[in-house]
Amino acid sequence: MYRIILILALLVVLYFLLRSAIRELKGRGTGDRLHDKNQMVQDPVCRVFVPRGSATTEEIGGQTYYFCSRTCANMFQKQLAGQHPE
């Protein structure tokens, strides 16, 4: 009886290990581009490319924008304010 319980427990552990390994292998192939800090993004104001990890970010209207500097971020917000007067 103990042998059967031990075998079942080992099979359950083996199942979870295999499932974890398969998920990790699947994740490597896709390459999560949204969280890659070295991915280059373009500043919408001066059009230069900067690494996502070092860019200045602003969330405006539910969308995230990436800038090379705080100056470009401020200019972008001023441009938006000029287009949509309140």
Sine and cosine of phi, psi and omega as CSV:
sin_phi,cos_phi,sin_psi,cos_psi,sin_omega,cos_omega
0.00,0.00,-0.69,0.72,0.00,-1.00
-0.91,0.42,-0.53,0.85,0.01,-1.00
-0.90,0.44,-0.66,0.75,-0.01,-1.00
-0.91,0.42,-0.69,0.72,0.02,-1.00
-0.90,0.44,-0.68,0.73,0.02,-1.00
-0.90,0.45,-0.67,0.74,0.02,-1.00
-0.90,0.43,-0.69,0.73,0.03,-1.00
-0.89,0.46,-0.67,0.75,0.02,-1.00
-0.90,0.44,-0.67,0.74,0.03,-1.00
-0.91,0.42,-0.61,0.79,0.04,-1.00
-0.91,0.41,-0.62,0.78,0.03,-1.00
-0.91,0.42,-0.70,0.71,0.02,-1.00
-0.89,0.45,-0.69,0.73,0.02,-1.00
-0.88,0.48,-0.65,0.76,0.03,-1.00
-0.86,0.51,-0.74,0.67,-0.03,-1.00
-0.92,0.39,-0.59,0.81,0.06,-1.00
-0.91,0.42,-0.70,0.72,0.02,-1.00
-0.91,0.42,-0.67,0.74,0.01,-1.00
-0.88,0.47,-0.67,0.75,0.03,-1.00
-0.91,0.42,-0.67,0.74,0.01,-1.00
-0.90,0.43,-0.65,0.76,0.00,-1.00
-0.91,0.41,-0.67,0.75,0.03,-1.00
-0.89,0.46,-0.65,0.76,0.01,-1.00
-0.91,0.42,-0.66,0.75,0.02,-1.00
-0.91,0.42,-0.63,0.78,0.04,-1.00
-0.91,0.42,-0.63,0.78,-0.01,-1.00
-0.92,0.40,-0.55,0.83,0.00,-1.00
-0.91,0.40,-0.60,0.80,-0.07,-1.00
-0.94,0.34,-0.54,0.84,-0.08,-1.00
-0.98,0.20,-0.57,0.82,-0.03,-1.00
0.92,0.39,0.99,-0.16,-0.07,-1.00
-0.96,0.29,1.00,-0.07,-0.11,-0.99
-0.95,0.32,-0.40,0.92,-0.03,-1.00
-0.94,0.34,-0.48,0.88,-0.07,-1.00
-0.94,-0.33,0.19,0.98,0.00,-1.00
-0.98,0.18,0.93,-0.36,-0.07,-1.00
-0.96,0.30,-0.26,0.97,0.01,-1.00
-1.00,-0.07,-0.08,1.00,0.02,-1.00
-0.91,0.41,0.69,-0.73,-0.02,-1.00
-1.00,0.10,0.72,-0.69,0.06,-1.00
-0.83,-0.56,0.47,-0.88,-0.07,-1.00
-0.99,-0.17,0.74,-0.67,0.09,-1.00
-0.94,0.34,0.81,-0.59,-0.04,-1.00
-0.95,0.30,-0.23,0.97,-0.03,-1.00
-1.00,-0.04,-0.87,0.50,-0.08,-1.00
-0.98,-0.17,-0.02,1.00,0.12,-0.99
0.91,0.41,0.31,0.95,0.08,-1.00
-1.00,0.07,0.38,-0.92,0.03,-1.00
-0.99,-0.16,0.71,-0.71,0.03,-1.00
-0.73,-0.69,0.47,-0.88,0.08,-1.00
-0.91,0.42,0.67,-0.74,-0.04,-1.00
-0.82,0.58,-0.60,0.80,-0.05,-1.00
-0.93,0.37,-0.45,0.89,-0.03,-1.00
-0.96,-0.30,0.05,1.00,-0.02,-1.00
-0.98,0.22,0.47,-0.88,0.13,-0.99
-0.99,0.13,0.77,-0.64,-0.06,-1.00
-0.92,-0.38,0.53,-0.85,0.11,-0.99
-0.65,-0.76,0.71,-0.70,0.09,-1.00
-0.98,-0.22,0.90,-0.44,-0.06,-1.00
-0.79,-0.62,0.86,-0.51,0.01,-1.00
0.88,0.47,0.55,0.84,0.02,-1.00
0.99,0.15,0.05,1.00,0.01,-1.00
-0.88,-0.47,0.65,-0.76,0.02,-1.00
-1.00,-0.05,0.78,-0.63,0.05,-1.00
-0.92,-0.39,0.56,-0.83,-0.01,-1.00
-0.90,-0.44,0.72,-0.70,-0.06,-1.00
-0.77,-0.63,0.41,-0.91,0.03,-1.00
-0.97,0.22,-0.42,0.91,-0.04,-1.00
-0.43,-0.90,0.21,-0.98,0.06,-1.00
-0.91,0.41,-0.53,0.85,0.02,-1.00
-0.88,0.48,-0.72,0.70,0.01,-1.00
-0.91,0.41,-0.60,0.80,0.02,-1.00
-0.90,0.45,-0.67,0.74,0.02,-1.00
-0.92,0.40,-0.65,0.76,0.03,-1.00
-0.90,0.44,-0.62,0.78,0.02,-1.00
-0.89,0.45,-0.69,0.72,0.02,-1.00
-0.90,0.43,-0.60,0.80,0.05,-1.00
-0.92,0.40,-0.63,0.78,0.05,-1.00
-0.89,0.45,-0.66,0.75,0.03,-1.00
-0.91,0.41,-0.63,0.78,0.01,-1.00
-0.91,0.41,-0.56,0.83,0.03,-1.00
-0.94,0.34,-0.50,0.86,-0.01,-1.00
-0.98,0.17,-0.50,0.87,-0.07,-1.00
-0.83,-0.56,0.96,0.27,0.01,-1.00
-0.91,0.41,0.60,-0.80,0.00,-1.00
-0.94,-0.34,0.00,0.00,0.00,0.00
